[in-house]
Amino acid sequence: MALDHSKTQLNSLGFAKSPAETRVVVAMSGGVDSSVVAAELASQGYDVIGVTLQLYDHGAALAKKGACCAGIDIHDARRVAEEMGFPHYVLDYENIFQDAVIDEFADSYLAGATPVPCIRCNERVKFKDLLQTARDLDADCMATGHYIQRKMGAVGPELHSAGDPGRDQSYFLFSTTPEQLDYLRFPLGHLTSKAETRALAAKHGLAVADKPDSQDICFVPNGNYASVIEKLRPGAGEPGEIVHLDGTKLGRHEGVIHYTIGQRRGLGIGGLSEPLYVVKLDPDMRQVFVGPKEALSTRMVPVREINWLGDAPLDSQAEWHISVRVRSTRPPQEAILRPLGPDTATVELLSPEEGVSPGQACVFYETEGTRVLGGGWIWRG
């Protein structure tokens, strides 16, 4: 009898079984990206379950366009599920979101940092609690609409930048752990333009095909951080002094929470011979320090809470020659990563960067290639 040498075919999500036998939970924000992921997988015959998180008070959110996870978005996600014929659940995560994301955002901002709550939301809510919910639903994996790629490497799944550099979300996903990466799928990561996503939405007849992308932090209306902080922490906007780096007192301010590192406009100290920028915040003394643009330049960046995604342990060598991003809007630049322990390090930028701020992320990349090597949080050191 002839032996069957044919290998078991893997489905598009990497499992050796049919799509119908593969259950996948899709995290649905109500936007076009996650809607397309759910619709595509459902059309391919997967056992799809859509889940949308209610993260905060929707009384305000219903009237707020341009932010994810608002009331109208829950309606849109449910509508996609109905159109494509798969179950959809809304989970109340308000308390978890408040504890894991909003409170830290407020405290970090009050301490003079510039936090990135979307990273904490992915890390502590979507890829933690929601991922566990997917496991509880006996799902084989969880899929999202993020623009990032998961590729199989020599020692397991690797995280890679998106096919479309302009939509790459790796900066916001650096804290994805190897265990989470094993369970997650990013079906849109290989696409080279948003037009391809919208074309897929139109193919499925989705009402969200032309829905605008979310822009703001979901709980920060119109990008006004200070108003949210004042609401969360009454009395936080205490006035103080604006001080030049040379010690000269230039004026008064209405609260450190109204300023961020690198800010130039709206300082209220016009009539000076040189443009000045916010270079340091001292919340304890209620002082805003300003100086010339060159004072913003930084080469040494202390990083902690590192999530390392390299094949060898972070502290297995004294130096790593990599590329890093210290802001989501800037391309990676070459740097030397010097570990100080298993999750702390100093990053030396080969070219100085302006406006590097505590609270922001420093994300690591292969210098030649698309692989994401993890990252950490910038602090004062």
Helices and strands as residue ranges (DSSP letters): G 19-21, E 23-27, H 32-43, E 47-54, H 58-61, H 71-84, E 88-92, H 94-97, I 98-102, H 103-110, H 117-121, I 122-130, H 131-136, E 141-143, E 149-153, E 156-160, G 165-167, G 170-173, H 178-183, E 184-185, H 194-203, G 207-210, G 221-223, H 225-232, E 240-244, E 249-253, G 256-258, E 277-282, E 287-291, G 293-296, E 297-308, G 314-316, E 320-325, E 333-339, E 345-354, E 361-365, E 371-378
